[in-house]
């Protein structure tokens, strides 16, 4: 009876689980004291959690548009270089190179897919998926100003190394078909 009261008062996941109560109590439980006391499991009111294991990494890429397709609300392909209007859809396939516009890798280090739906001539809701080394990063649809050189997207997950990732993608245009991209990605649990 006294053992049960000690166990309930101790922080543990199960009352016969890992208890820091000294060798004597552990010895009694090891000899079957837990099974003799009761056959059902009891939860402790104290919970323990593992310390957070999240970590942030900033990745820098130079991005070149490989394919850019703007379609009207009716689905008609619009001329290259045309500006979007309400209801138009923009699809862009991009190659990612480690580095920035002034110094970057020669080999493609990833690919991206940007998808936008224009709300007006100046605003669009865009989402992005980027496949890079060991995984894929996905970004929430975000309302962006398409007339500014910088767009930001909130990361809401991914796959592989980036499963459950959070963070921010910031694209700064170098010219109409290239950009410097900074990806601050937080991965792990916690």
N, C-alpha and C positions, 0 to 999 in steps of 0.2 A: 504494500500500500504506500509506504513512504517513497519507494522508488518511482511509482507512477507520478506522485506530486512533484518530485524533482524533475522528472522528464518533461512534464507539461510546462514547467516554468522556464526551461532552457530553450533558447532559440534553435529550432531544428525543423527540418521539412516534415519528418514523421517522428512520432515520439520514440520510436525505436531506431531512428535513423542516426546520422552523424551528430553526436552530442559531445560537447566539450565539458565533461563533468568529472574527469579524472579516471585513473586506472580501475578503481574498485567498481564504479558504476559500469564501465565498459565490460569488465570481467563478468559481472552479474548478467548483463544483457547477452553477452557472448555465450553464456551457459544456458540460454533458453529462458531467461527471466521475462523477456518481451513476449514470447509466445504464451507463457503461463499467465501473464497479467491480463491479456485480452487478445482476441483474434481479429479485431477490426482496426483499421487505420484511423488515426486522429491527426488532423492538421493542427499545426501550431499557429498561433496568431501572429507570430513574428515571421516575416519573410526576408529572405536574403537574396540579393541579386548580384550577378557578376558585375564587376566594374565595366563601364563603357569601353568598347574597343574600336571606336570610330577614329578615323584619321583622314585628314584633308591633303589633297595633292593638287597642285596647279599645273596644268598642261598648256603648252603654247604651240599653236599650229598656224601655218600659212595655208589658206584655202583658195582653191581655184574652182570656178564653176565649170563643169564638164557639159552639162545639159541644162538648159533653162527654157521652160515652156509656160507661157501665159495663155490662159483660155478665158473666153468670155463666160458670163453666167449661163449662156446657152450652149457652151461647150466648143465654140468656134476658136480655132488657134489664132492668136493675135500676132502681129509682126514683132520680130526681135527688136528690143529697145522700147517697145510701147509701154506707156504707164498704165497701171491698173486702175480700175474703177470699181464701184460697189458691185459685189457679186462675182468678180473675176477671181480665178484661181491660179496661183503660181506654184509650179513644182520645179525645184532646183536639185540637181545631183552634183555633188562636190567631191573633189579629191583633197585630202588632208596631208600636209607635209610638215614634219616636225620643224619648229623654228618660227620665224616671222618673215615678212616680205623682204627684208634686207639680207637675211641669212637663214636658209632652210635646207632640209634634206632634198636630195635629188629623186629619191624613191618615194612613192606614195605610201603613207603610213596609216591611212584610213580613208573611209568614204562617209559621206553625209547625205542626208535627204531632208531638204527644207520644204515644207508645205504651208502655203499661206492662202487665206481666204480674205479678200479685201472687204472691209466694212465701209470704206470711202476711198477717195483718191490718195489720202495721206495715212490711213490706218489699216492695219490688217491683223488678223489673228493667225499666228504662225506656230507651228510645232516643228521639232527637229529630232532626228535620230542619227546618231553618229556611231559607226562601227570602227573601233580602233583596237589596238593590240589587246588581246585577251578578253574582249567583251564589246558590249554595245551600250551607249548612253542614250536615254530618251528624255525629251524636254516637254513640259506641259505646253498646251496651247497658250500663248501669251499675246496680249494686245501690244503691238509695236507701231511706232511711227516709221513708215517706210521712206520718209523724206529725210531722215537723219542718218548720219554715217554709222551710228552705233545702235545695235539691237541686243537685248538681253533676254534669255530664256531660263526659266527655273527648271532644274533637273528633277525629274520625279521617278527615277528608277533606271533600270537597265537589265542587262543579262551578263552572265559570266562573272568576271572580276567586279563588274559594276552593278551586280544584283542588289536592289534596294538602295542605290546611290541617291544622294541629294546634292544640291549645289547650284551653280550658276554658269551658264554659257554666255560669253560676251563676244559679239562679232563687231569688229570695226572695219568698215570698208576702206580698202586701199584705192580701188577704182571700181568700175561697174561690175566686174566679174571676179574680183579677188578681195580677200579680207584677211586680217589677222584675227585669230580666235584665241581667247583665253578661256580655259575650262577649269573652274574650281570644283572639284568633285570630292565629296565626302562619302567614304565607304565604311563598311563594318557594321557592328551591332551596338546598340546602346541607346 
